[in-house]
Amino acid sequence: MRKLLPLIGTPSGSHPGGRSAMTCRFRCGDACFHEVPNTSSNEYVGDVIAGALSRRSVMRAAAVVTVAAAGAGAAGVANAPRAGAASPAADGTAAGTSAGTQSGSGGGARGLRFSPVAPNTTDAVVVPDGYRQNVVIRWGEPILRGAPAFDPERQSAKAQAGQFGYNCDFLALLPLPGERGRQLLVANHEYTDEVLMFRGYDSADPTREQVEIAWAAHGLSAVVVEEDRGTGKLTAVPRHHLNRRVTATTEFRLTGPAAGSELVKTSADPSGTKVFGTLNNCSGGTTPWGTTLHGEENFNQYFANGSRATDKRYGIGTGATERKWERFDKRFDLAQEPNEAHRFGYVVEFDPYDPTSTPRKHTALGRFKHEAATVRLTRDGRPVVYSGDDERFDYFYKFVGSKRMKKGSSRAVREYNMTLLDEGTLYVAKLTGDSPAIEIDGSGKLPADGEFDGSGEWIPLATATADGAVSHVDGMTAEEVFVFTRLAGDKVGATKMDRPEDIEPSPVTGKVYVALTNNSNRGVGTNAKADEANPRNANKHGHVLELTERWNRPESTRFAWSLFLVAGDPNDPATYFAGFPKDRVSPISCPDNVAFDPYGNLWISTDGAQLGSHDGLFGVATRGARRGELKQFLTVPNGAETCGPIIQDRRVLVAVQHPGEVDGASVEKPASTWPDGPGKLVRPAVVSVWRADGRDIGV
């Protein structure tokens, strides 16, 4: 039996969730240090629900579901130390011996047969013994024709607009028919950290050029990648005709029920249908019709001079912003353009196969801090999209489309399929525990039945059709529901969750997994106390929810749920790993993005781990005798977060976001030397990991 992997100790001086103050400052505008936006009592509104019951029958469809395959993926860099092992060398080779399972052939669920990486604070991407890695693409590498090589001392907005963006998050790998050994990589660029981008950056007085570089570093990148069949290495193909950059100034189309509403019109866009740019794209998803989805998350921090009238529970500040963009474009100043913020916070759809296409923002999926947007199909071909709202005490949602997907790759078919997310019903989740309230004491102690579980209901908020939209929320119009979705969730009594982030349906079982990162405010002061779905007060480690739709139909309005994993130190009685022996799992804290491998194992990347180790990527079995067996596959460098995992048969991809983002760090005083060594600028990047012997991952 393998011994429990050691912990390193609790970090000191970090912000809630283990993040540095610098990360909180640039990524989310110090969200955790502001008042909790959700102050609603969430009383159950019986007349709203009763009025909605008769409408639910129209959403019924046939049986089993097809899960949208995203080509799955994840990535890493450097051979990992295990329990009792020495630290890896600078080139990423492993030292020391295994503490139990053997690489590739030892015990574990199929797909997870590797020696787990031990908790560590190595400034590298650390992977298991017997695995290799490479950096696929870094911030600033040219991908468009005419773009220059990266030069941090001479960077310009024009150059950045043709180069790979900053702080990659969500990743998708799509097939590229007719080009052997190549795939199309799509990446989100969530936010910029100007202190780590510009030498001598003055946060009180940024220059126009710095601001315009940051605009160009946001958004999305599409870039063709090519496999070296001899080694498994994956590299970018610059200047391919499908390579593309989408930035904070790219034209978007606003579609769906709120498009053209008075709520989204501005002086620059009196039609309310044309938006420039996408901001703070976090996780996303891949559609069955070959496009990618991207969630606009902490959009609030980019807008200055908000007020009670312009905020509507989204955390928009009343003064200047961190980046001071409002000095250079009035649309970021709500005192001048109060509706501009209503044009962000949506799910973006992007067609990576058509470089001339206009990306869309789908208002029918609601406006909130979308962490992700993952798609599955009903048996009759209608899309169902799951999305979490990444905020303390906020909700998770589901959209059930009313139009069926068409098959084919013609331009007309692709254009039709990109309208599928404009018509359907938006729901929010309400969860009920099955244990007496007295048994949920906030400590994480399991109730008498041995499990945190219960039932749930998807409450309809509004339905959009080709002829208009109907609200199911008393006191709100349909347009208000789609633009102020958080308020609609408040009114119908949705369940306040501990930062619902990525949501992923299993391609094997159809069960849906929800990553809940943490909530140190749970049960503190007047904030909501623990409940069975969020059973720990001051929850700093997070948990993973497993949801089973009624009859395994994604369009169902009823579901059963249980907590699959309650994260933290396995020695802590408050942790739970689906009943698997806790002396045989890796410690995990702050689950964020999730993905599945071909065997149905859930892979979890972490953000802000609170156990003293760097963030990492973990695989966990979801079924069979080893259900709950969790093993760490990699860790990321100093200050970094693990994002975007894609798990393929022979390759794992991850986005290494904000490396070196440590309090006090700057271009002049770097806190990391990754990925290019001392004397080089720290750069976010995408990493590929594969087995040295060329065999499948974890078998």
C-alpha positions as CSV (number, residue, x, y, z in Angstrom):
1,M,0.0,0.0,0.0
2,R,1.3,3.4,-0.9
3,K,1.8,5.9,1.9
4,L,0.0,9.1,2.0
5,L,1.9,11.8,-0.1
6,P,3.4,14.4,2.2
7,L,2.2,18.0,2.6
8,I,4.6,20.9,2.6
9,G,2.8,23.2,5.0
10,T,0.3,26.0,4.8
11,P,1.5,29.1,2.9
12,S,1.6,32.4,4.8
13,G,0.7,35.8,3.5
14,S,-1.4,34.6,0.7
15,H,-4.8,35.9,-0.2
16,P,-7.9,33.7,0.3
17,G,-7.6,30.5,-1.8
18,G,-3.8,30.6,-1.7
19,R,-3.5,33.2,-4.5
20,S,-0.9,36.0,-4.3
21,A,-2.2,39.6,-3.8
22,M,-0.9,40.3,-7.3
23,T,-3.0,37.6,-8.8
24,C,-6.1,38.9,-7.0
25,R,-5.3,42.4,-8.1
26,F,-5.0,41.7,-11.9
27,R,-7.2,38.7,-12.4
28,C,-10.4,39.5,-10.6
29,G,-10.0,43.0,-9.2
30,D,-9.6,41.8,-5.6
31,A,-13.0,40.2,-5.7
32,C,-12.5,38.3,-2.4
33,F,-11.7,41.6,-0.6
34,H,-14.9,43.3,-1.6
35,E,-18.3,42.8,0.0
36,V,-20.0,39.5,-1.1
37,P,-22.2,40.6,-4.1
38,N,-24.9,38.1,-3.2
39,T,-26.8,39.5,-0.1
40,S,-30.1,37.9,-1.1
41,S,-32.0,35.8,1.4
42,N,-32.9,33.4,-1.5
43,E,-36.4,32.7,-0.1
44,Y,-38.1,30.1,-2.2
45,V,-40.6,31.8,-4.5
46,G,-43.4,29.3,-4.7
47,D,-45.6,31.1,-7.1
48,V,-42.8,31.4,-9.6
49,I,-42.0,27.8,-9.5
50,A,-45.6,26.6,-9.6
51,G,-46.2,28.8,-12.6
52,A,-43.2,27.2,-14.3
53,L,-44.1,23.6,-13.7
54,S,-46.6,23.3,-16.6
55,R,-44.0,24.8,-19.0
56,R,-41.4,22.1,-18.2
57,S,-43.2,19.3,-20.1
58,V,-42.4,21.0,-23.4
59,M,-38.7,20.4,-22.8
60,R,-39.0,16.6,-22.6
61,A,-37.1,14.6,-25.2
62,A,-35.9,11.0,-25.8
63,A,-33.4,9.1,-23.8
64,V,-29.7,8.9,-23.5
65,V,-27.3,11.8,-24.3
66,T,-24.3,12.4,-26.5
67,V,-21.6,14.4,-24.8
68,A,-19.9,17.0,-26.9
69,A,-16.3,15.7,-27.4
70,A,-13.8,18.5,-27.2
71,G,-10.8,16.5,-28.2
72,A,-10.0,16.7,-24.6
73,G,-6.6,17.7,-23.3
74,A,-4.1,18.8,-20.7
75,A,-0.4,19.4,-20.5
76,G,2.7,19.7,-18.2
77,V,6.5,20.3,-17.9
78,A,9.4,18.4,-15.9
79,N,9.7,15.0,-14.3
80,A,8.1,15.0,-10.8
81,P,9.4,14.3,-7.4
82,R,7.4,11.7,-5.5
83,A,7.2,11.0,-1.8
84,G,10.7,10.8,-0.6
85,A,12.2,11.8,-4.0
86,A,14.7,14.5,-4.7
87,S,13.8,17.6,-6.5
88,P,14.0,17.5,-10.3
89,A,16.9,19.0,-12.1
90,A,16.5,22.3,-14.0
91,D,16.0,20.4,-17.3
92,G,13.0,18.6,-15.8
93,T,14.6,15.1,-15.4
94,A,13.5,13.2,-12.3
95,A,15.6,12.1,-9.4
96,G,14.9,9.7,-6.6
97,T,12.7,6.6,-6.5
98,S,9.0,5.9,-6.6
99,A,7.0,5.6,-3.4
100,G,4.7,2.9,-4.8
101,T,3.1,2.6,-8.2
102,Q,5.3,2.2,-11.3
103,S,5.2,4.6,-14.2
104,G,2.9,3.3,-16.9
105,S,2.4,-0.2,-15.5
106,G,1.7,0.1,-11.8
107,G,-1.5,0.0,-9.8
108,G,-4.3,2.4,-10.4
109,A,-7.4,2.8,-12.6
110,R,-6.7,2.5,-16.3
111,G,-5.5,5.9,-17.5
112,L,-4.1,6.7,-14.0
113,R,-1.2,4.2,-13.8
114,F,1.6,6.6,-13.2
115,S,3.7,7.4,-10.1
116,P,2.1,10.4,-8.5
117,V,4.0,13.6,-8.3
118,A,4.5,14.7,-4.7
119,P,3.6,18.1,-3.4
120,N,6.4,20.5,-4.2
121,T,7.5,24.1,-4.8
122,T,9.8,23.5,-7.7
123,D,10.0,26.4,-10.2
124,A,9.2,24.1,-13.2
125,V,6.5,22.0,-14.6
126,V,7.0,18.7,-12.8
127,V,5.7,15.5,-14.4
128,P,5.9,11.8,-13.5
129,D,9.0,9.7,-14.0
130,G,8.9,8.2,-17.6
131,Y,7.1,11.3,-19.0
132,R,8.5,14.1,-21.2
133,Q,7.3,17.6,-22.0
134,N,7.8,20.7,-24.1
135,V,6.5,24.2,-24.3
136,V,4.1,24.3,-27.3
137,I,3.8,28.1,-27.5
138,R,4.6,31.1,-25.3
139,W,3.1,34.6,-24.9
140,G,4.4,36.8,-27.7
141,E,5.3,34.1,-30.2
142,P,4.3,35.3,-33.7
143,I,1.4,33.3,-35.2
144,L,0.2,35.7,-38.0
145,R,1.9,36.6,-41.2
146,G,3.9,39.8,-40.7
147,A,4.1,39.5,-36.9
148,P,7.6,40.1,-35.6
149,A,9.5,37.9,-33.2
150,F,8.8,38.7,-29.5
151,D,11.0,41.5,-28.1
152,P,9.8,42.6,-24.7
153,E,11.9,45.8,-24.9
154,R,10.2,46.9,-28.2
155,Q,6.8,45.4,-27.9
156,S,3.9,47.3,-29.7
157,A,0.2,46.9,-29.9
158,K,0.5,46.0,-33.6
159,A,3.0,43.3,-32.9
160,Q,1.0,41.8,-30.0
161,A,-2.1,41.6,-32.3
162,G,-0.2,39.1,-34.4
163,Q,1.3,37.2,-31.5
164,F,0.0,34.6,-29.0
165,G,-1.8,36.4,-26.2
166,Y,-1.1,36.6,-22.5
167,N,-2.3,34.3,-19.7
168,C,-3.8,31.4,-21.6
169,D,-6.6,29.5,-19.8
170,F,-9.1,27.3,-21.7
171,L,-7.6,25.1,-24.4
172,A,-9.2,23.1,-27.2
173,L,-7.5,20.8,-29.8
174,L,-9.6,20.4,-32.9
175,P,-9.0,18.0,-35.9
176,L,-7.5,19.4,-39.0
177,P,-8.7,17.2,-41.9
178,G,-6.2,16.8,-44.7
179,E,-3.2,17.9,-42.7
180,R,-1.5,14.8,-41.3
181,G,-0.1,15.1,-37.8
182,R,-1.6,18.6,-37.3
183,Q,-4.4,19.9,-35.0
184,L,-5.9,23.3,-34.4
185,L,-5.3,24.7,-31.0
186,V,-7.6,27.4,-29.6
187,A,-6.7,29.2,-26.4
188,N,-8.3,31.9,-24.2
189,H,-6.3,34.8,-22.9
190,E,-7.9,35.7,-19.6
191,Y,-6.1,38.8,-18.4
192,T,-2.9,40.8,-18.4
193,D,-0.5,41.5,-15.6
194,E,1.2,44.7,-16.7
195,V,3.7,44.6,-13.8
196,L,5.2,41.4,-15.3
197,M,4.9,42.6,-18.9
198,F,6.5,46.0,-18.9
199,R,9.8,47.1,-17.5
200,G,9.3,50.1,-15.1
201,Y,5.5,49.9,-15.3
202,D,3.8,52.7,-13.4
203,S,0.4,51.5,-12.4
204,A,-0.8,55.0,-11.6
205,D,0.1,56.3,-15.0
206,P,0.2,53.7,-17.8
207,T,0.9,54.8,-21.3
208,R,-1.4,54.5,-24.2
209,E,0.9,52.1,-25.9
210,Q,0.9,49.8,-22.8
211,V,-2.8,49.9,-22.6
212,E,-3.2,49.1,-26.3
213,I,-0.7,46.2,-25.9
214,A,-2.9,44.9,-23.1
215,W,-6.0,45.2,-25.3
216,A,-4.2,43.1,-27.9
217,A,-3.0,40.5,-25.4
218,H,-6.5,39.7,-24.2
219,G,-9.0,37.6,-26.2
220,L,-8.4,34.3,-28.1
221,S,-5.7,32.7,-30.3
222,A,-6.2,30.0,-32.9
223,V,-2.9,28.4,-34.0
224,V,-2.2,25.2,-35.9
225,V,0.1,22.8,-34.0
226,E,2.1,19.9,-35.4
227,E,3.3,16.6,-33.8
228,D,6.8,15.3,-34.1
229,R,5.8,11.6,-34.5
230,G,9.2,10.5,-33.4
231,T,9.1,12.1,-30.0
232,G,5.5,13.2,-29.3
233,K,6.6,16.9,-29.1
234,L,4.0,19.4,-30.2
235,T,5.0,22.7,-31.8
236,A,3.2,25.7,-33.2
237,V,3.0,26.3,-37.0
238,P,3.4,30.0,-37.5
239,R,1.6,31.9,-40.2
240,H,-0.8,29.1,-41.1
241,H,-3.9,30.5,-42.9
242,L,-6.2,29.3,-40.0
243,N,-4.1,31.1,-37.4
244,R,-6.0,34.0,-35.9
245,R,-6.1,36.5,-33.0
246,V,-9.2,37.9,-31.4
247,T,-8.6,40.8,-29.0
248,A,-10.3,43.5,-26.9
249,T,-11.0,45.5,-30.0
250,T,-12.2,42.8,-32.4
251,E,-15.8,43.2,-33.7
252,F,-18.4,40.8,-32.1
253,R,-22.0,40.2,-32.8
254,L,-24.4,40.3,-29.9
255,T,-27.1,37.7,-30.5
256,G,-30.2,36.2,-28.8
257,P,-33.0,37.7,-26.8
258,A,-31.1,40.7,-25.3
259,A,-29.6,41.8,-28.6
260,G,-31.0,45.2,-29.6
261,S,-32.4,45.8,-26.2
262,E,-32.3,49.3,-24.7
263,L,-30.1,47.7,-21.9
264,V,-27.2,47.1,-24.3
265,K,-27.3,50.1,-26.6
266,T,-24.5,52.7,-26.4
267,S,-23.7,55.9,-28.2
268,A,-21.2,54.0,-30.4
269,D,-23.7,51.2,-31.0
270,P,-27.3,52.5,-31.1
271,S,-28.3,49.1,-32.6
272,G,-27.2,47.2,-29.5
273,T,-25.8,44.4,-31.7
274,K,-22.2,45.2,-32.3
275,V,-19.7,44.9,-29.5
276,F,-15.9,45.4,-29.7
277,G,-13.8,42.9,-27.8
278,T,-14.0,40.1,-25.3
279,L,-12.6,40.3,-21.8
280,N,-11.4,38.0,-19.1
281,N,-12.1,34.7,-21.0
282,C,-11.7,31.9,-18.5
283,S,-12.7,28.3,-19.3
284,G,-14.9,27.3,-22.1
285,G,-16.0,24.3,-24.2
286,T,-16.2,22.8,-27.6
287,T,-19.4,22.3,-29.5
288,P,-20.4,19.2,-31.5
289,W,-20.7,21.4,-34.6
290,G,-17.0,22.4,-34.5
291,T,-16.9,25.8,-32.8
292,T,-15.5,26.8,-29.4
293,L,-17.2,28.5,-26.5
294,H,-15.5,31.0,-24.1
295,G,-16.8,32.3,-20.8
296,E,-16.3,36.0,-20.0
297,E,-15.7,35.9,-16.3
298,N,-14.4,38.9,-14.2
299,F,-15.5,41.5,-16.7
300,N,-16.5,43.9,-13.9
301,Q,-12.9,45.0,-13.1
302,Y,-12.4,46.7,-16.4
303,F,-15.1,49.3,-15.9
304,A,-14.7,52.5,-13.9
305,N,-17.1,54.8,-12.1
306,G,-19.9,52.3,-11.5
307,S,-22.9,53.1,-9.3
308,R,-25.7,51.2,-7.8
309,A,-27.6,51.8,-11.0
310,T,-24.9,50.4,-13.3
311,D,-23.7,47.6,-11.1
312,K,-26.8,45.4,-10.5
313,R,-24.8,42.9,-8.2
314,Y,-21.8,42.3,-10.5
315,G,-19.1,44.0,-8.3
316,I,-18.3,47.0,-10.5
317,G,-16.2,49.6,-8.6
318,T,-17.2,53.2,-8.0
319,G,-13.8,54.7,-8.9
320,A,-10.9,54.2,-11.3
321,T,-9.9,50.8,-12.5
322,E,-6.5,49.1,-11.9
323,R,-5.5,49.3,-15.5
324,K,-6.9,52.9,-16.2
325,W,-8.3,51.9,-19.6
326,E,-11.1,54.4,-19.1
327,R,-8.5,57.2,-19.7
328,F,-8.1,56.0,-23.3
329,D,-11.5,54.8,-24.3
330,K,-14.7,56.2,-22.8
331,R,-16.6,52.9,-23.2
332,F,-14.8,51.7,-20.0
333,D,-16.1,54.7,-18.1
334,L,-19.7,53.9,-17.0
335,A,-20.3,57.5,-16.1
336,Q,-20.1,58.1,-19.8
337,E,-21.4,54.8,-21.2
338,P,-23.5,53.1,-18.5
339,N,-24.6,50.3,-20.7
340,E,-21.2,49.2,-21.9
341,A,-20.7,46.7,-19.1
342,H,-24.0,45.1,-20.0
343,R,-22.3,43.9,-23.2
344,F,-19.8,41.7,-21.4
345,G,-20.3,38.7,-19.2
346,Y,-21.6,36.3,-21.9
347,V,-20.6,33.1,-23.5
348,V,-18.6,33.8,-26.7
349,E,-18.8,31.4,-29.7
350,F,-15.9,31.3,-32.1
351,D,-15.5,29.5,-35.4
352,P,-11.8,28.6,-35.7
353,Y,-12.2,27.1,-39.1
354,D,-13.3,30.4,-40.7
355,P,-10.8,33.2,-40.2
356,T,-13.3,35.7,-41.7
357,S,-16.2,34.8,-39.3
358,T,-17.5,37.3,-36.7
359,P,-17.5,35.8,-33.2
360,R,-20.8,36.0,-31.3
361,K,-21.9,36.7,-27.7
362,H,-24.9,34.6,-26.9
363,T,-27.2,36.5,-24.5
364,A,-29.6,33.5,-24.2
365,L,-27.1,31.8,-21.9
366,G,-27.3,34.6,-19.4
367,R,-24.9,37.3,-18.2
368,F,-22.7,36.5,-15.2
369,K,-19.1,35.6,-14.5
370,H,-19.0,32.5,-16.8
371,E,-16.3,30.2,-15.8
372,A,-17.1,27.7,-18.6
373,A,-19.6,26.6,-21.1
374,T,-19.7,22.9,-21.9
375,V,-22.1,21.3,-24.3
376,R,-23.8,17.9,-24.6
377,L,-26.7,16.9,-26.9
378,T,-30.1,15.5,-26.2
379,R,-30.9,12.3,-28.2
380,D,-32.9,14.4,-30.7
381,G,-29.9,16.7,-31.3
382,R,-30.6,19.8,-29.2
383,P,-27.7,21.5,-27.3
384,V,-27.6,21.6,-23.5
385,V,-25.0,24.0,-22.1
386,Y,-23.7,24.0,-18.4
387,S,-22.0,27.0,-16.9
388,G,-20.9,28.1,-13.5
389,D,-20.8,31.6,-12.1
390,D,-17.4,32.0,-10.4
391,E,-18.3,34.1,-7.4
392,R,-18.7,33.3,-3.7
393,F,-22.4,32.4,-3.0
394,D,-23.4,32.4,-6.6
395,Y,-25.1,29.8,-8.8
396,F,-24.7,27.3,-11.6
397,Y,-26.9,27.3,-14.7
398,K,-28.1,25.2,-17.6
399,F,-29.4,26.2,-21.0
400,V,-31.6,23.8,-23.0
401,G,-31.8,24.6,-26.7
402,S,-35.0,24.2,-28.7
403,K,-33.4,23.8,-32.2
404,R,-31.7,20.7,-33.5
405,M,-28.2,20.5,-34.7
406,K,-27.7,19.9,-38.4
407,K,-24.9,17.7,-39.7
408,G,-22.5,18.8,-42.4
409,S,-19.7,21.2,-42.9
410,S,-21.1,23.6,-45.5
411,R,-21.1,27.3,-44.8
412,A,-24.9,27.3,-44.6
413,V,-25.0,24.4,-42.1
414,R,-22.2,26.0,-39.9
415,E,-24.1,29.3,-40.0
416,Y,-27.3,27.6,-38.9
417,N,-25.6,25.7,-36.1
418,M,-24.2,28.9,-34.7
419,T,-27.7,30.1,-34.0
420,L,-28.5,27.0,-31.8
421,L,-27.6,28.9,-28.6
422,D,-30.0,31.8,-29.3
423,E,-33.2,29.9,-28.7
424,G,-34.1,27.8,-25.6
425,T,-34.7,28.0,-21.9
426,L,-32.2,29.2,-19.3
427,Y,-32.3,27.4,-15.9
428,V,-30.6,27.9,-12.5
429,A,-30.0,25.1,-10.0
430,K,-31.6,24.6,-6.6
431,L,-30.2,21.8,-4.4
432,T,-31.9,20.2,-1.4
433,G,-30.0,17.9,1.0
434,D,-31.5,14.7,2.3
435,S,-30.0,14.9,5.9
436,P,-31.4,16.8,8.9
437,A,-30.0,20.3,9.1
438,I,-28.7,19.5,12.6
439,E,-26.3,17.0,11.0
440,I,-24.7,19.7,8.8
441,D,-22.6,21.5,11.4
442,G,-20.1,23.3,9.1
443,S,-17.2,21.1,10.1
444,G,-17.4,18.8,7.1
445,K,-18.4,15.8,9.2
446,L,-20.4,13.4,7.2
447,P,-24.1,13.0,8.1
448,A,-25.5,9.8,9.5
449,D,-26.1,8.3,6.1
450,G,-22.4,8.6,5.3
451,E,-22.7,11.0,2.3
452,F,-23.5,14.6,1.4
453,D,-26.2,14.1,-1.1
454,G,-29.8,15.0,-2.1
455,S,-32.0,16.1,-4.9
456,G,-32.2,19.1,-7.1
457,E,-34.3,21.1,-9.5
458,W,-33.5,23.2,-12.5
459,I,-35.7,26.4,-12.1
460,P,-36.6,28.1,-15.4
461,L,-35.6,31.7,-15.7
462,A,-36.6,32.7,-19.2
463,T,-37.3,31.1,-22.6
464,A,-36.1,32.6,-25.9
465,T,-37.8,31.8,-29.2
466,A,-37.5,33.1,-32.8
467,D,-40.6,35.3,-32.1
468,G,-39.4,36.8,-28.8
469,A,-38.7,35.8,-25.2
470,V,-40.8,35.1,-22.1
471,S,-39.7,35.6,-18.5
472,H,-40.5,33.0,-15.8
473,V,-39.4,35.3,-13.0
474,D,-41.9,37.5,-11.3
475,G,-41.1,41.2,-11.6
476,M,-38.5,40.9,-14.3
477,T,-38.8,41.1,-18.1
478,A,-37.1,38.5,-20.3
479,E,-34.5,41.1,-21.3
480,E,-33.8,41.8,-17.7
481,V,-33.4,38.1,-16.9
482,F,-30.8,37.7,-19.6
483,V,-28.9,40.8,-18.8
484,F,-29.2,40.7,-14.9
485,T,-29.2,36.9,-14.6
486,R,-27.8,37.0,-11.0
487,L,-30.8,38.9,-9.9
488,A,-33.1,36.4,-11.5
489,G,-31.4,33.6,-9.7
490,D,-31.8,35.5,-6.4
491,K,-35.5,35.9,-7.0
492,V,-36.2,32.2,-7.6
493,G,-34.2,30.9,-4.6
494,A,-31.3,29.3,-6.4
495,T,-28.7,27.6,-4.1
496,K,-25.7,29.7,-3.1
497,M,-22.6,27.7,-4.0
498,D,-18.9,27.9,-3.1
499,R,-17.6,29.5,-6.4
500,P,-19.0,27.2,-9.1
501,E,-16.4,27.0,-11.8
502,D,-15.9,24.5,-14.6
503,I,-18.7,21.9,-15.3
504,E,-18.2,18.8,-17.4
505,P,-20.4,15.9,-18.3
506,S,-18.8,12.4,-18.4
507,P,-18.6,10.9,-21.9
508,V,-18.9,7.5,-20.3
509,T,-21.6,7.8,-17.7
510,G,-23.4,11.0,-18.5
511,K,-22.9,12.2,-14.9
512,V,-22.1,15.9,-14.6
513,Y,-19.2,17.2,-12.4
514,V,-19.1,20.7,-11.0
515,A,-15.9,22.1,-9.6
516,L,-16.4,24.4,-6.6
517,T,-13.1,26.1,-5.9
518,N,-13.5,27.5,-2.3
519,N,-15.4,30.1,-0.2
520,S,-13.6,31.3,2.9
521,N,-16.6,33.5,3.6
522,R,-19.0,30.6,4.1
523,G,-20.5,30.8,7.6
524,V,-18.5,34.0,8.4
525,G,-20.5,36.9,10.0
526,T,-23.9,37.2,8.4
527,N,-23.0,35.2,5.3
528,A,-24.8,32.0,4.5
529,K,-23.8,29.1,6.7
530,A,-22.9,25.6,5.6
531,D,-25.5,23.4,3.9
532,E,-25.4,19.8,2.7
533,A,-24.2,20.9,-0.8
534,N,-21.5,23.2,0.7
535,P,-20.9,21.5,4.0
536,R,-17.9,23.4,5.4
537,N,-17.8,26.9,6.9
538,A,-14.7,28.9,5.9
539,N,-14.3,26.5,3.0
540,K,-10.7,27.2,1.8
541,H,-10.2,23.9,-0.1
542,G,-13.3,23.5,-2.2
543,H,-15.1,20.3,-3.4
544,V,-16.5,18.6,-6.5
545,L,-20.2,17.9,-7.0
546,E,-21.5,14.9,-9.0
547,L,-24.9,15.4,-10.6
548,T,-27.1,12.8,-12.2
549,E,-29.9,14.2,-14.4
550,R,-33.2,12.4,-14.1
551,W,-33.4,9.4,-16.5
552,N,-29.9,10.5,-17.6
553,R,-31.5,13.1,-19.9
554,P,-29.7,16.4,-20.0
555,E,-33.0,18.2,-20.7
556,S,-34.6,17.0,-17.5
557,T,-35.6,19.5,-14.8
558,R,-34.8,17.2,-11.9
559,F,-31.5,15.6,-10.8
560,A,-29.8,13.8,-7.9
561,W,-26.5,15.0,-6.5
562,S,-23.7,14.0,-4.2
563,L,-20.4,15.4,-3.2
564,F,-17.8,13.3,-5.1
565,L,-14.8,14.9,-3.5
566,V,-14.3,17.2,-0.6
567,A,-10.8,18.6,-1.1
568,G,-8.0,19.3,1.4
569,D,-5.4,17.4,3.4
570,P,-6.5,13.7,3.4
571,N,-5.5,13.6,7.1
572,D,-8.3,16.1,7.8
573,P,-11.5,14.3,8.8
574,A,-13.4,16.9,6.8
575,T,-12.1,15.6,3.5
576,Y,-13.7,12.9,1.4
577,F,-12.7,11.0,-1.8
578,A,-15.8,9.2,-2.9
579,G,-15.2,6.7,-0.1
580,F,-11.7,5.7,-1.3
581,P,-9.1,5.1,1.4
582,K,-7.6,8.5,2.2
583,D,-4.1,7.1,2.9
584,R,-3.8,6.3,-0.8
585,V,-4.7,9.6,-2.5
586,S,-2.8,12.8,-3.3
587,P,-3.6,16.0,-1.4
588,I,-5.7,18.4,-3.5
589,S,-6.9,21.9,-2.8
590,C,-9.1,24.4,-4.9
591,P,-10.4,22.5,-7.9
592,D,-10.9,24.7,-10.9
593,N,-11.0,23.3,-14.4
594,V,-12.0,19.7,-15.1
595,A,-11.8,17.4,-18.1
596,F,-12.2,13.7,-18.9
597,D,-9.8,11.2,-20.4
598,P,-10.9,8.4,-22.8
599,Y,-11.5,6.0,-19.8
600,G,-13.9,8.2,-17.9
601,N,-11.5,9.4,-15.3
602,L,-12.0,13.0,-14.2
603,W,-8.9,15.3,-14.4
604,I,-8.8,18.4,-12.2
605,S,-6.6,21.4,-12.4
606,T,-6.2,23.6,-9.3
607,D,-6.1,27.4,-8.7
608,G,-4.7,28.8,-5.4
609,A,-4.0,25.5,-3.6
610,Q,-3.9,26.1,0.2
611,L,-1.7,23.1,1.2
612,G,1.7,24.7,0.7
613,S,2.4,23.0,-2.7
614,H,2.2,24.6,-6.1
615,D,-1.0,24.2,-8.1
616,G,-1.2,21.1,-10.3
617,L,-3.2,18.6,-12.4
618,F,-4.8,15.5,-10.8
619,G,-6.6,12.5,-12.2
620,V,-9.3,10.7,-10.3
621,A,-11.3,7.5,-11.1
622,T,-15.1,8.1,-11.1
623,R,-16.3,4.5,-11.2
624,G,-15.4,0.9,-10.3
625,A,-13.5,-0.4,-7.3
626,R,-11.0,2.5,-7.5
627,R,-13.6,5.3,-7.6
628,G,-12.2,8.2,-5.7
629,E,-8.5,7.2,-6.2
630,L,-6.9,10.6,-6.9
631,K,-3.3,11.0,-8.2
632,Q,-1.3,14.1,-9.0
633,F,0.0,14.2,-12.5
634,L,2.0,17.5,-12.5
635,T,2.7,20.7,-10.8
636,V,3.3,24.2,-12.3
637,P,6.0,26.8,-11.5
638,N,6.2,29.5,-8.9
639,G,3.1,31.7,-8.8
640,A,1.4,29.8,-11.6
641,E,-2.1,28.3,-11.9
642,T,-2.9,25.1,-13.9
643,C,-5.5,25.7,-16.6
644,G,-7.2,24.3,-19.7
645,P,-6.5,20.6,-19.3
646,I,-6.9,18.4,-22.4
647,I,-6.4,14.7,-22.0
648,Q,-5.8,12.7,-25.2
649,D,-4.8,9.1,-25.6
650,R,-1.1,9.9,-25.8
651,R,-0.9,13.5,-24.8
652,V,-1.8,15.9,-21.9
653,L,-2.0,19.6,-22.5
654,V,-2.1,22.4,-19.8
655,A,-2.0,26.1,-19.9
656,V,0.5,27.5,-17.4
657,Q,-1.1,30.8,-16.4
658,H,0.5,33.7,-14.6
659,P,3.9,32.1,-13.8
660,G,5.9,34.3,-11.5
661,E,2.9,36.2,-10.2
662,V,4.2,36.5,-6.7
663,D,3.8,39.5,-4.4
664,G,6.7,42.0,-5.0
665,A,7.6,40.5,-8.4
666,S,8.2,42.6,-11.4
667,V,10.2,42.5,-14.7
668,E,13.2,43.8,-12.8
669,K,12.7,41.4,-9.8
670,P,11.3,38.1,-11.3
671,A,9.9,35.5,-9.0
672,S,10.3,32.7,-11.5
673,T,12.7,31.8,-14.3
674,W,10.2,29.7,-16.2
675,P,10.0,28.8,-19.0
676,D,13.3,30.1,-20.6
677,G,15.7,30.4,-17.7
678,P,17.5,33.2,-15.8
679,G,17.7,36.5,-17.6
680,K,14.6,35.9,-19.7
681,L,11.1,37.3,-19.2
682,V,8.6,35.1,-17.4
683,R,6.0,34.1,-20.0
684,P,2.7,32.2,-19.7
685,A,2.6,29.2,-22.0
686,V,1.0,26.0,-23.2
687,V,2.8,22.8,-22.3
688,S,2.5,19.3,-23.8
689,V,3.3,16.1,-21.9
690,W,3.7,12.6,-23.3
691,R,5.1,9.2,-22.3
692,A,8.7,8.7,-23.2
693,D,8.0,5.2,-24.5
694,G,5.3,6.5,-26.8
695,R,2.5,4.5,-25.2
696,D,-0.9,5.9,-24.0
697,I,-1.1,8.1,-20.9
698,G,-1.6,6.2,-17.7
699,V,-1.9,2.6,-19.0
